[in-house]
C-alpha cells in the first residue's frame, strides 16, 4: 500500500508538472482557446448569478437554490451531453472498445457523470476589490477556504491586469476540494480562473475546467462555469452571489455519507467566506487588544493545520490501522524538521468517521462546550475545567475562540486548551490543541504567536441520511517522542492509537446518547 501511495504522489506531481509545462511552453498554442473558454464561462456565470426562476429552484429540504437542469441545458448547452462525451472519448484517442461502453439509451457504463449545481447569496464584511484580490491570490484563497480547499497551486498567469488592477487577469490553477473526513476522497481539478469588472461596483470571478484542452482520463470531476458575482453595497460591505457547478464522474463515496452535493454546495462557500471576512474585520478593529489578536491568529493556524491533515488526498498517506475490525480507522505519520509553528519530530495522526443516531446540532453543542471536555477526553476525564477567555462572532455565537484550563491535580500539571468552534452550513467543527502554560502566558501578554508550536485535533460533525442522524469525524494529532522514522510505526504505537480512538468514541457515544 505504501508503494501505491508513493506512486500516487508521483503521479500528482507529474500531472502538475506536465500542466505547468503545457501552460508555459505552449502558452501561445493554447492561450486563445483558454481565453475564449474563460470568457464564455464568465458570461455564463454572470447570467446564472443574475437570473431567477425557472433557471433556479429553491430546495426546501436543502435550504438553498438548485439548478433546473432542463432549463440550463436549453439555455446553455450547445451539444447533447452524450454527444459531448463521445467527442471527448474520440479526442482522447478512444477506440471502438470505449465507445461500446455507451448503452442503447446513450448512457456510458464507465464513469457516469452527475451534475451538482447550487446557488447562494450572502453579505460579507469586505469591499469588492479586496475580495477579488483574495480570490486571485491562490495562497490567500486556499487559506480563506481551508475547510474546503485542501491544496492549491497556480500553474501560470496567461493575462495580467494593468498597474495592479485585477480586471482581465487570467490564470490556470489546480486544486483539491475536500470533505472533512479521511474516508472521502478529495476532488482534484484543473481550471482557468478569470476576473472581469462589469461596471464600477460589480465584478465576476469565474472558474472553468480545462480538461478538453489538457485531457486527463484520471480526473473524476470537472468544474463547469462556477464562481461568484460581487456587488458593492454600503462602504465596507459586498453582496456575493456564489454559483457552484460541477460534473462528477465515477462517484465513489463511503456508504455512510449522503450525496456530496451538500458538501460542495454554494451555501458552504458563502458561509465560509462570511465567517472569514468577519474574522478579518475583527482583527483590523481598532479596539481589539493585542492578546486577542494573537490568540485569533494562533487559532486560525491551528484550524488550517487540522483541515489539511484530516482530509483524504494524495499527499495524506493514510493507512488502515493494522488491527482486525479497525479498517475505518486510518493512521499516518509525518516528520517535521524545520517547519515553523509545528513541533519538531515525528507526529502521528489518527482519524475516522462514524455514524451516530443523534442530531447534528446536539453532537456539536456537546463537543463545543469546554465544560464537557472531562466527559470525553481521556486525559481530562473527571477533572475540573475553568474558562479563561472567550471571543465570539457577532454574526454567529457558535463561531467562537476560547481558552479553557484543566485544573492541576497531585499527579498532573495544569493544561490550557485553545478551542475554536464554527460551522460552514454543511459541517460543524470543533478544533482544539493543548498549549503550554508559559506559551499561553506569552500570548495573553499580547506577544506574537507565530513561533508557538501547535498541532490541532478535533471533530467535524456532518449531516446524516436523516435529520435525526449525523456523521462524526474524529482526528487526533500527537507527537510521538519515541519515533525517529516516520515510515516505521511500532506495534505499541498502533495499539496506543487504537485505544485512544476507541475509548474516545465510547465516551462520546455514552454522553451524547444519554
N, C-alpha and C positions, 0 to 999 in steps of 0.2 A: 504493500500500500504506500509506503514512503517513496518508493521509486515512482509510482504513478503520480503522487502529489508533486514530486520534484519535476517530473515531466510536464505536469500541468502548469507549473510556474514558468518553465522554459518556454512553453507554447504561448503563454500570455505575454511574456517579454518579447518573444519573436513577433507576435502579432502587432504589438505596439511599435516595435522597431520597423516592421515592414510598412505599416501605415505612415510612420514618420518619414520614411524614405520616399514613399509614394507622394506625400504632400509636398516635401521639399524638392526632391529631384524632378518629379513630374508635375510640378505646380502649374506650369503653363498648359500642359496637356489636359489636366482635369479642372483647372481653375474656372473655365467658362461653364462647365457642367455643374460644378458645385455652386457657383454664383446664381445660375438660373434656377437650380433646385431650391436653394435657400430663399430666393426672393419669392418664388411660388409658395413655399411653406410659410413665409412671413405673411403673405397676403391671405392665405387660407386661415392662418391663426387669427389674424385681425378680424376676419368675418365671423369665425367661430366664437370669438370672445365677445363680439358686439350683438350677435343675433340671439333671439329668444326662441319660443316655440314656433314651428314644430321641430326645429333642429335639436333643441334641448328639452328634456322632460324631467321634472323633479321626481326623484325616487324617495318616497316617504320612508321606506324601510332603511335605506342607506343614509338619508338626510343630506343628500347632495344631488346635483343635476347629472344625468347620464345622457349619452348621445343617442339620438334616434338614428340608428344605423341605416335604415331605409332612406330617410331624408338626406343623410350625409352622402350615401352612395349616389343618390340622384343629383345632388348639388356638386360634389367634388370629385367623384371617381370617374376618370376618363375611360377606364377599361374595367371589364369584369374581373373580379379578384382571381378567379381561376385562370383566366387567360393571362393575367399578370404573372401568376405563379408558373405557368407553363413557359412563358417567355424567360422568366428568371432561371428556370432549370436549363433551358437551351443555352442561354447566355453563359452560364457557368460550365458548360461542356457536358451536360447530362445527356444520356442516350436513351434508347427505347426502354431499357430496364427501369430507369427512373420515371419516365413518362407513364409506364404501365402502372405506377403506384396510384394514378388517378382512377377512381371508380366510375361507374356509369353516370353517376349524378354530378360528376365534375369535381368531387372532393378527393383530396390526396390522403392516402392512408398514413404516410410517413410525415411527421412534423405538422400536425394540424394546427392552424393558426386561429386565435381568438382575438377579437378586438376588445380592448379595455379603454374606455373614454369617459371622462368626467370633467366637470367644471365647478369652480368655487370662486367666490368673491370675498375679499377682506380689505380692511383698512389698516394700514401699517404706519408706524411712527418713523417715517423716513420720507425724504423728498425723492422724486423720480430719478434724478441724475445719480444720487447715491446708490439707489437700488440697481440701476443699470450698471454702474461701475462694479458693484458687488457681484452681479451675475456674470460679467465678462471676465472677472478675475477668477480663474479656476480654483486657486488655493482658497480664496475668500469664500467662494460659492460652496466648496466642499466643506469648509469649516462651519458655515452657517447652517448647512443641511447635513450635519454629521450623522444624524439619526436616519437619514435616507441614502446618502452618498457615502459608500464605504471607501472608495478611492476614485481619483480623477486625474487626468493628465491632458494638458494642452499640447496637441501634436504639431500645430503650426498656425500662424496667423496669415491668412491669404489677403485680407484687406485691412488697412489701418484707418482709423479716424484722423481728422486733421486737428493738429495743435491740441491734443488731449481730449478732443470731442469723440465720444464713443459711437456717434452716428455713422453707420456704414461699416462698422467693424464686422469681419467675417473670420471665424476660426474653426478649426477641426479639433474635436475632443474625443476621448474615450472615458467612460465612467462605469462604475459598478453601482447598482441600486439595490438596497438591502432591506430585508425584513429582520427585526431583532430576534433572530433565532439561528443557532448553528445547524438546524435541521432543514432550513430553506435556502436553496442556492441563490446567490445574488445574480442579478441580471447585468450582463456585460453588453454595452452598446457603444458603437462608434457613430458620431453625428456631427453635423455642422451647426454652429450657433451663430446667428446673425443678430445685429442690433440696428433698429431703424427708428428715427424720430419722425412721427407722423405730423405733429404740429408742436407749438411751443410747449404745451403741457402734457403731451401724450407720446409714449414710447412703446415699442413692441420688441420683445426678445424672443426669438423663435429657434427651436431645435428641429432637425430632421435627420433621419438615418441616412448613411451613405453606402449601404450595402449593395446598391445597384451599381455604384462606381467602384467600390472596393469589395468584391464578393468574398464572403466567408461562410462556408456551409456549416460551421460550428456555432454560429450565432443563433440563439433561440428567441431573440426579442428584437424588434425593430421599433424605432421611435418615429411615429408619424408626427406631422406638424404639432408641436407641443411648446408650451412656454407661457408667457404672460403679457398682458396689456396693462401698462402702468399709466395712470392718470393723476395729475396733481390735484389735491384738494386745497384746504387752507394751509397756511405755512407749516411745514414740517410733517404733513400727512399726505399719504397717497392711497388711492384705491387701486387694488391689484386684482385683475381677473385672470385666474390661472386655468389653463386647459391642459389636461394630461391625456395623451392618446398614444397607446402602444399596441402593436400587433405581437402577440406572444405565441410562439410555436413550441410544440412538444412540452407542454406544461406538466412538469413532474413535481408535485407538491406532496409533502407528507400528509398522510390520511387525516391527521387531527386538525389540519388547518382549513379554514374557509377559503373561498376563491380569493386570489391576491388582489382583485380589483379594490378591495378595502385598503390593502396595504400600500397600493401605489395610486391612490386617488388624488385628485387635485386638492381636495379638502385637507389632506395631510400636508401637502406642500404649503398651503396658505397658513394653516395653524402654526407650522414650524417657523415660517417667515415672521408672522406676528409676534411670536414669543421671542425670537432672536432680536428683532428690531426693538421690542420693549426693553430687552436686556441692554442693548447698545445705548438706548435713550437714558436708561437708569445710570449706566456707567459714566455718561457725559453730563449728568445733572450736577450743577454747581454745589449743591448742599450735601452730596454724598461723601461720607467720611472715607479716609484712606484705608482703614481696616476693612470696611465693607467692600470697597473696590477690589482690594487684594483678595478677599475671600471669594467674590464673584468670579474673578479671573481664574482662581485655582479650581473652583467648581466646574467652570466651563472646560478646562483642560482635563479634569477627571472624567467628565461625561464623554468628551470626544474620544478619550482612550478606551472607555468602556464600549462605546458604539463600534469602534474599529475592531475590537477584539472579539465581540460577541457574534459577528456575522459569519456567513459561510461563503468565502470567495477563495480564489486560487492562492492568495497569499497566506491565508489562515490554514495551516496544515493540520486540520483536525484528524484525530484518530479515535475510533471507538474504544472505550475503556475495555481492556482485555480481561473482562470478568463476565461469567455467564449471566445472562439476563440484563446486562447493563449496556446493550448495544446503542441505546439512545442517549447515553451519557458520553460526551465527547471530551477529549483532552488534547492539549498541545503544550509545547514548551518553546521558550524563546530566550535568547541570550542578549543582554544589554551590556555594552562595554562603556560607551561614552555618550549615549543619547541623554541630553539634559532633561530633567524633570521626571525621569523614570529610575527606580532603584537599579544599581549595577548588580549583575549576576544573572542567574537563571530563574525565570519566573514560570510558574505552571498555571495554565488557565483550564478550568473545567466548567462545562456548561451543558445544559439540557433544556428541553421544553416538555411540559406535561399538561395534561388535561385536568381541569378542575370543574366540579359541579357547583360552582359558586359564581355569582355575578362579577363581572369585570370590575365594577366600581367598588364592590365590597373587598375584593382582594387588594386593590390599590389603596383603599383607605386604611386597611390594616397595616400594610407594609410601609406606607409613608409616615405613619405615626412613630416618632422616635421612641416613645414610651413603650411601644410593643416590641422593641428590639430584644428585650430579655425573655420574650416568648418564642423566638425562632432562631436567634443567634447562639450557637453552641458556646462561644467564648463569653457571652454576656448573660447567659441563661440564669434567671433568678436574681440578677444583681440590680442595684438601684441606678436609675438613669436620671440625669438632670439636663434640661435645656440651657444652653448658654446664649445663643443668638439665633434670630430668625429674620430672614429678608424675603418678603412675599411680593409677588407681582400684583400690580393694581388691576390688571385685566382678569387674572385668574388666581385665586388664593391658593389653589393646589400647586401652582408653579412657585416653588419655594426653595431657597437655600438656607440651610441651618447647620448648627453645630450642637452635638449632644455629648455629654460627658458621662461615661460609665464610671461610677464612683469606685475608689480603690477598696480593696479588702486586705486581710492579713497576708494573703498569698499572691496578691496581684496589684500592680500599679494602676493608677487611673489611666483610662484611654479615651481620647477625644475622637469623635467620628464626624467627618464632613458629609452632609447629605444634600442631595438635590432631587426633587420630585417634579415631574411635569408630564404633560400629555401632548400628543400630536394628532388628535382626532381618531387615530387608529389604535395606538398603543399608549399605555400609561407606564411611566418609567420611575424607578426609584434607584438611584445610584449613590454609593457611599464609599468611603475609604477611611481607614484609621490614620490619624495624624499624630505624630509625636508631640507631646505636650510642649516641649521647647519650641518646636516649629509653629505650633498654634499660637504661643505667646508672641512669636516673631510676627505672625500675620496680624494678630489683634493690636499690635503696636503700629500697624499701618505700613509695615515694610513690604518690599517686593516679594511676591510668592513664586516668581518664575523658577527659582532654584530649589523649591520644595519638591522633593520626590513624592510621587503619588501613583498608586495603582487602584483603579476603580473596579469595584464589584457591584452586583446589584440585580435588579429584576426588570423585566418588561412584561406587562400584562396585556395580552392581545384578546380580541373578541373570539368567542367560541362559535359553535354552529347554531346556538340559540342565545337568547338574552340571559338565560339562567346558567350559562356556561362561560368559561374563559380558558385561555391558554397562558400558562406562566412559564416564562423563560428565566432561568437562574444562571448567573455567571459569576464565578469566583476567580480572582487573580491573586496568586500567592507567591511570595518569594521563597524558594527552597534553598537554604544555605548549604545543604549537603550535596546538591547537584553542581557539577562542574562542566558537564557537557549537555547541551540541550537535546541532542539526538538520543541520549540514553535515559530511560525512565525506569528506575529500580522498582521491584515489586512492592517495597514498603511505601513508596510514594504513591503508587497506584491504589493500594489499599487505603491509605490515608485520604486520598481524594474521593474515593468511593464512599467511605464512611462519612465524610463531611457533607457530600451531596445527599446521601440517603437520609441522614439524620435531620438535615435542614428541611428536606421535603416532608418528612414525617411530622416535624414540629409545626410547619406552616399548615399542613392539612388539618392537623388536630385543632389548631387555633381558629382558622377561618371557617371550618365546617361547624364547629361548636358555637 
